[in-house]
Amino acid sequence: MSLSDPVVIIGLVLASVLAVVGLLRPFLGLLVLILIHFVQPGELIPALETFRIELIYGLLLLLSFVVHRASTPTAPSLTSPILRAALMLLGYVALTVPFAIWRGGALDQTIGLAKFVFILFFIATLIDSRFRLRSIVWVLVVLLAWYAGTALRSYARGEFVIAQGVERAVGVTSAVGDPNALAGLIMGLLPFLVAAFRSSRGLLARLVLLPVFPLALGALIVTGSRASLLALMVMALYYVLQSKHKVISFACLVTLACLVWVGMPQQYRDRYLTVRTFAEGGELDGSNALRIQIWKAGWRMFLDHPILGVGAGQFSTAYGTVYSGVAHGPWMRPHNLLVQVGCELGMIGLVVFAYFLTQIIKAIRSVLQLRGQGSYVLNYEVAVACSAMFLGVIAVSVVGHTLYRPYWYLLGGFAAANRSIVDGLADTEAAAARGRISGSTKESGPQRAH
């Protein structure tokens, strides 16, 4: 893209206006910040990269939030257990930096984690109504359509990578420049598309949402990511199990899966079939064999650094310099969440991260109990989406390093905001009920005296 393009100029002007208004209205600013973070305009338009748009806007938004909160006496509490757990995780990661094998790299990774925690913070504190919750769900749907659409367009132009003999789609920015990262983000956002579709009552809204499903599925398939496709199957089975019509839903799922499989190009079918070959006792392909080797090295790394680990993001550094078994070995990533957290943050890190996940689970479960209550349809569907995303990310994390990817922090923010909204609505309904009882008591009192 170029700044001389009229479309780019118009887009930048509109985006600038929204960004300025967002600083006056922090909720709108949150939506702008999410779009900046995931779209990465500095990479799409190199001339903007020197301005550090995301960092500067994030700091300005934080200042605006503090000012607005100070001037609002009835501002909501900041005591969400998920938010506390996320800040605890960030604080612990920061404390491990001086003990990392490469302090500079660990510091950079800590700053990257801080960005995700700040996004979680803004979502948890600024999404305080159903209107805002619905709005941010739609923003995620827009991002999903953008990621999938741009990836398919690039793929059609021949802009893909060839790995393990397969043409694999990638995204247009570094955040999704890896096929697995692109597939993982599409997989993680799909449940919110389902939530938007199921909670929308208008026909027009559903017609707008419907084409995004095949767009996202097509993009995920051509990434060639086996882990994300398996995670998608896990999420689909979860939706079947929570459906009222399980048999019909399962039949529809099997039919859809067969149609997708038949229509899938042969190179992708061959790649996905390697999972079945391994399950039947066949030999591992090169990719999975390397993962096993990395995990074995990770066990030795954990035993050498059991308390604080080797430092945030420093598994690859330690592997390449010490644990690969060769001089100047490749800097491989852990390819497993448990290995990543244990090796980089040690036993204490495992406990802190487990506490963070536990708080997310508790928040989701509390809202899932509202099933069947018509006034809470949106909240329930968002909770279902969070559950599906949680299961999907867990599945991906078996062979993926997800600690410093956005999944957990988007999930934490949504779970915290959704629970806070439900608790607030419950308190309002309880107060209204007490008011009605008190009013009826006052009216009946004089009548009895009469």
ZATORTI-934374 format. One record per residue (C-alpha): y, x, z negated. Coordinates in steps of 0.1 Angstrom, whole numbers, padded with zeros to 4 digits, always signed. Example, Ala and Ser with C-alpha at 12.3 -4.5 7.8 and 13.67 -1.06 7.14 Angstrom:
ZATORTI-934374
-0045+0123-0078
-0011+0137-0071
//
This chain:
ZATORTI-934374
+0000+0000+0000
+0036+0011+0006
+0069+0002-0009
+0083-0004+0026
+0059-0033+0031
+0079-0066+0028
+0050-0084+0011
+0048-0056-0015
+0085-0057-0021
+0084-0095-0027
+0054-0091-0050
+0071-0064-0070
+0102-0085-0074
+0083-0115-0086
+0062-0093-0109
+0093-0077-0123
+0108-0111-0131
+0076-0122-0149
+0075-0090-0168
+0110-0093-0181
+0105-0129-0190
+0073-0119-0207
+0092-0096-0231
+0112-0127-0242
+0080-0148-0244
+0052-0126-0257
+0024-0149-0246
+0035-0146-0210
+0039-0109-0216
+0003-0107-0227
-0008-0122-0194
+0014-0097-0175
-0001-0068-0196
-0037-0079-0188
-0029-0081-0151
-0013-0046-0152
-0042-0031-0171
-0069-0045-0148
-0051-0044-0114
-0036-0009-0120
-0005-0012-0097
+0002+0025-0102
-0030+0033-0083
-0025+0008-0056
+0011+0019-0051
+0013+0057-0058
+0051+0056-0060
+0048+0036-0092
+0023+0059-0110
+0050+0082-0125
+0066+0052-0143
+0035+0048-0166
+0040+0010-0163
+0011+0000-0186
+0021+0023-0214
+0058+0014-0214
+0052-0023-0210
+0026-0023-0237
+0050-0006-0262
+0079-0030-0252
+0056-0060-0257
+0045-0047-0291
+0082-0044-0301
+0089-0079-0288
+0059-0092-0307
+0072-0077-0340
+0107-0091-0334
+0094-0126-0327
+0071-0125-0356
+0098-0114-0380
+0120-0143-0368
+0091-0169-0371
+0085-0179-0408
+0054-0199-0399
+0037-0172-0378
-0001-0171-0380
-0019-0147-0402
-0031-0113-0389
-0062-0113-0411
-0088-0121-0385
-0121-0103-0395
-0126-0093-0359
-0092-0077-0357
-0097-0059-0390
-0131-0046-0377
-0115-0034-0344
-0087-0016-0362
-0113-0001-0385
-0133+0012-0355
-0101+0026-0339
-0091+0043-0372
-0125+0058-0376
-0126+0071-0341
-0092+0087-0346
-0104+0104-0378
-0133+0120-0359
-0110+0137-0334
-0104+0169-0355
-0142+0174-0357
-0150+0168-0320
-0164+0196-0299
-0135+0191-0275
-0105+0178-0295
-0083+0172-0264
-0109+0151-0246
-0116+0131-0278
-0079+0124-0283
-0076+0111-0247
-0106+0088-0253
-0092+0076-0285
-0059+0067-0267
-0080+0048-0241
-0098+0029-0269
-0064+0021-0285
-0054+0003-0253
-0084-0020-0255
-0078-0027-0292
-0042-0035-0285
-0053-0060-0259
-0077-0075-0284
-0049-0076-0309
-0025-0095-0286
-0052-0120-0275
-0062-0127-0311
-0027-0132-0323
-0009-0148-0293
-0035-0172-0281
-0029-0199-0307
-0033-0232-0288
-0056-0248-0263
-0030-0246-0236
-0028-0208-0240
-0065-0205-0243
-0070-0223-0210
-0042-0203-0194
-0058-0169-0202
-0092-0182-0191
-0077-0189-0157
-0061-0155-0156
-0096-0139-0160
-0108-0161-0132
-0080-0148-0110
-0090-0113-0119
-0126-0120-0111
-0117-0134-0077
-0095-0104-0070
-0121-0078-0080
-0148-0095-0060
-0126-0103-0030
-0111-0068-0027
-0146-0052-0032
-0162-0072-0005
-0132-0066+0019
-0136-0028+0013
-0173-0030+0017
-0169-0048+0051
-0146-0020+0062
-0172+0006+0054
-0155+0018+0023
-0185+0021+0000
-0206+0049-0016
-0242+0057-0007
-0263+0063-0038
-0301+0064-0040
-0301+0056-0003
-0282+0023-0008
-0248+0013+0004
-0230+0003-0028
-0197-0015-0031
-0169-0001-0053
-0136-0015-0064
-0101-0005-0052
-0090+0012-0085
-0105+0038-0107
-0114+0012-0134
-0140-0001-0110
-0144+0029-0087
-0181+0032-0098
-0205+0005-0085
-0220-0001-0120
-0185-0005-0135
-0175-0030-0108
-0208-0050-0113
-0204-0049-0150
-0169-0063-0150
-0179-0090-0125
-0209-0099-0147
-0187-0100-0178
-0160-0123-0163
-0184-0148-0147
-0190-0168-0179
-0153-0175-0181
-0155-0189-0146
-0182-0212-0158
-0161-0222-0188
-0131-0230-0166
-0153-0251-0143
-0171-0270-0170
-0140-0277-0191
-0119-0288-0161
-0118-0325-0155
-0097-0326-0123
-0115-0325-0090
-0089-0302-0074
-0093-0276-0101
-0131-0276-0096
-0127-0273-0058
-0105-0243-0064
-0130-0227-0087
-0161-0234-0067
-0157-0207-0040
-0153-0180-0066
-0190-0183-0076
-0205-0171-0043
-0177-0145-0039
-0185-0130-0073
-0223-0131-0068
-0220-0115-0033
-0199-0087-0047
-0223-0081-0076
-0253-0079-0053
-0238-0053-0029
-0230-0030-0058
-0267-0024-0061
-0265-0025-0099
-0299-0034-0112
-0287-0036-0148
-0259-0061-0140
-0283-0082-0120
-0308-0083-0148
-0279-0091-0172
-0269-0120-0149
-0304-0134-0151
-0303-0131-0189
-0270-0151-0189
-0284-0177-0165
-0314-0182-0187
-0291-0186-0217
-0272-0214-0199
-0305-0231-0191
-0316-0230-0228
-0283-0245-0240
-0283-0272-0214
-0292-0308-0222
-0314-0310-0191
-0334-0278-0194
-0361-0286-0169
-0337-0296-0141
-0314-0267-0149
-0343-0242-0147
-0355-0257-0114
-0320-0254-0100
-0318-0218-0112
-0352-0209-0096
-0341-0225-0063
-0308-0207-0063
-0325-0174-0071
-0350-0178-0043
-0322-0186-0018
-0302-0155-0029
-0333-0133-0027
-0341-0145+0008
-0306-0140+0020
-0302-0105+0004
-0303-0075+0028
-0335-0056+0026
-0320-0024+0012
-0309-0043-0019
-0342-0061-0023
-0360-0027-0022
-0336-0013-0049
-0341-0043-0072
-0378-0042-0068
-0379-0007-0083
-0376-0025-0117
-0408-0044-0111
-0426-0013-0099
-0417+0005-0131
-0427-0025-0152
-0461-0025-0135
-0467+0011-0145
-0453+0029-0114
-0434+0061-0115
-0397+0062-0124
-0372+0068-0096
-0348+0097-0099
-0321+0077-0115
-0342+0063-0143
-0361+0096-0148
-0327+0113-0154
-0318+0086-0180
-0350+0094-0199
-0341+0131-0199
-0305+0123-0211
-0318+0101-0239
-0341+0128-0252
-0312+0152-0252
-0292+0126-0270
-0317+0125-0298
-0314+0162-0303
-0276+0159-0302
-0277+0132-0329
-0299+0153-0351
-0275+0182-0348
-0244+0160-0355
-0257+0130-0376
-0226+0121-0397
-0195+0122-0374
-0211+0129-0340
-0197+0152-0313
-0165+0132-0308
-0153+0102-0289
-0162+0104-0252
-0177+0139-0257
-0214+0132-0250
-0210+0145-0215
-0192+0177-0228
-0220+0184-0253
-0247+0176-0227
-0232+0199-0201
-0225+0228-0223
-0253+0227-0248
-0281+0201-0243
-0288+0200-0206
-0312+0229-0209
-0295+0250-0182
-0264+0271-0182
-0234+0252-0169
-0253+0220-0167
-0240+0186-0153
-0218+0166-0176
-0239+0135-0178
-0230+0103-0196
-0253+0087-0222
-0263+0057-0202
-0271+0037-0234
-0248+0022-0260
-0269+0031-0290
-0271+0067-0278
-0234+0068-0270
-0223+0055-0304
-0248+0075-0324
-0242+0108-0306
-0204+0105-0304
-0195+0088-0337
-0226+0096-0359
-0242+0073-0385
-0209+0061-0398
-0198+0051-0364
-0230+0031-0359
-0222+0012-0391
-0186+0005-0382
-0194-0006-0347
-0223-0028-0360
-0198-0044-0384
-0174-0051-0354
-0202-0068-0334
-0213-0088-0365
-0179-0103-0369
-0178-0113-0332
-0212-0130-0336
-0200-0149-0367
-0169-0161-0349
-0188-0173-0319
-0215-0191-0340
-0188-0210-0360
-0174-0226-0328
-0208-0233-0312
-0214-0257-0340
-0189-0280-0324
-0213-0290-0296
-0209-0326-0286
-0174-0331-0301
-0153-0343-0272
-0120-0330-0285
-0133-0295-0287
-0148-0292-0251
-0127-0262-0241
-0133-0244-0274
-0170-0250-0272
-0172-0238-0235
-0153-0207-0243
-0177-0200-0272
-0207-0205-0248
-0190-0181-0224
-0185-0155-0251
-0222-0159-0261
-0233-0154-0225
-0211-0124-0221
-0223-0109-0253
-0260-0112-0242
-0251-0099-0207
-0232-0068-0221
-0261-0061-0245
-0285-0062-0215
-0262-0038-0196
-0258-0016-0226
-0296-0008-0226
-0289+0015-0196
-0251+0017-0198
-0224+0033-0219
-0201+0004-0227
-0183+0015-0258
-0151+0025-0239
-0152-0003-0214
-0133-0035-0218
-0162-0059-0224
-0164-0058-0262
-0126-0059-0267
-0120-0089-0244
-0150-0106-0261
-0136-0098-0296
-0101-0111-0287
-0114-0143-0273
-0138-0149-0301
-0111-0143-0327
-0085-0165-0309
-0110-0193-0303
-0121-0195-0339
-0084-0194-0351
-0075-0223-0328
-0105-0243-0340
-0097-0236-0377
-0061-0246-0371
-0070-0279-0354
-0095-0286-0382
-0068-0280-0409
-0044-0303-0389
-0070-0331-0387
-0078-0328-0424
-0041-0330-0433
-0037-0360-0411
-0067-0377-0427
-0053-0370-0462
-0020-0385-0451
-0037-0416-0438
-0056-0420-0470
-0025-0415-0491
-0005-0440-0470
-0032-0466-0473
-0034-0461-0510
+0004-0466-0514
+0003-0498-0493
-0026-0513-0512
-0011-0505-0546
+0018-0530-0546
-0005-0557-0531
-0029-0554-0560
+0001-0556-0584
+0013-0587-0567
//
